[in-house]
Amino acid sequence: MNSTKQLPPVQHPGLLLKEGIDAYGISQYRLGKDLSIAHSTVSGICVGRQSITVVIALKLGKYLGTSAEYWINLQRRYDIETQRDRMSSELDAIHPAQVLECAEDASQYNQS
């Protein structure tokens, strides 16, 4: 039995942002104004067309009382999972490197 926990399906972090600001009654226009971000950028993020950058993550973290890391990690997970899906056949064709015998011998000496 595999005990690895599956994460929920990944969604663009902008969709989560949209849900959050809607719940707080904050419009995309107001968010953009308050954070000095172009409305087109905010709407692009909210529909999943644009990524959350480090600068935007810092601003969102401050404004929404979260951390910049929260937003960047959501974006990073989304980027990795969507890219993994896109290149799955290419990744399947890659075989893991074989551990060299001399490296195994060296690790035995380092454990003493």
N, C-alpha and C positions, 0 to 999 in steps of 0.2 A: 504494500500500500504506500502510495506517495504522500508524504506528510507536508509537502510544500504547499503553502497557502497561496491561492490565486488572488491577485489583486483584481478589483473590479475593472470592467472595460474602461479603457482610457478615453477621455474626451478632452477637447481643446479647453485650456484654462479660461479662455474668454467666455465660454458658456457659463462657467461657474461664476465668473465676475458679473456677468449680466444678471444671473439669478440673484446674486448678493445685492447688487445696487438696486434692482427692482424691489427686493424685499425691504430695503431701507428707504425706498421712495426717492432714490437719487437718479436723475436722468443721465443718460450718456453725455448730453450737452453739459450738464452741471459738472459731472466728473471731469470732463475735458477742461472746462474753465478753471475749476479748482486746482487741477494738477498741471495746468499749462501744457496740455497735450491737445493736438488738433482733433477736432470732432471726428474727422475721417479715420484717424488712427484708432480712437476709442471704438467707433462702430466696427471697424475692421477686426479689432481684437474680439469684440463681443459676438461677432458672427463666425469667428474661427478662421478668418482670412489673413490675419496678421499675428505675429508672435509677440509675446510679452518680453521686452528687452530688460536688461539690468536696470537701466534708468527708470523705466516704467515700473518695474518691480519695486524699486526703492520708494517711488512715489506712492504706489498702491499700499505698500506696507505701512508707511507713515499715515496715510489718509484713512485706511480701514482698520488700523490697530493690529495688523498682522506683521509678519516679517517679510523682508524682501526674498529670503530663501524659500518661503512658502510658495510664492508665485513663480520663482525661477525653477524650483523643483517640479511644480506642476507642468511648466512648459517643457522642461528637460525630459520628463517622463513621456509626455505626449510626443515630442520630437523623436525620441528613441523608439517608441513603440510603432509609430507610423512608418518610420524609416525601416525598421525591422520587418514590418509587413511588406513593404515595397520591394525589399531585397532578399526575401526569404529563400528563394531558390539559389541565389548567389551565395548566401550564408551556408545553406545546406551543403554546397559543394566544397566548402572549406573543411579540411580535416585538421583536428587539433595537433599541435606539435608533439612529437614524441620526446619524452624526458630522456636526456642523455645519460648514459650509464655513469659517466664521471660526475655529473651533477648529483646523482643519487648517492654516490660514494661520499661526496663532499658534505652532503646534508647529514650523513651519519656521524661525521666527525664534529659537526657544529652542535649536535645535541648533547654531547658529553659535558 
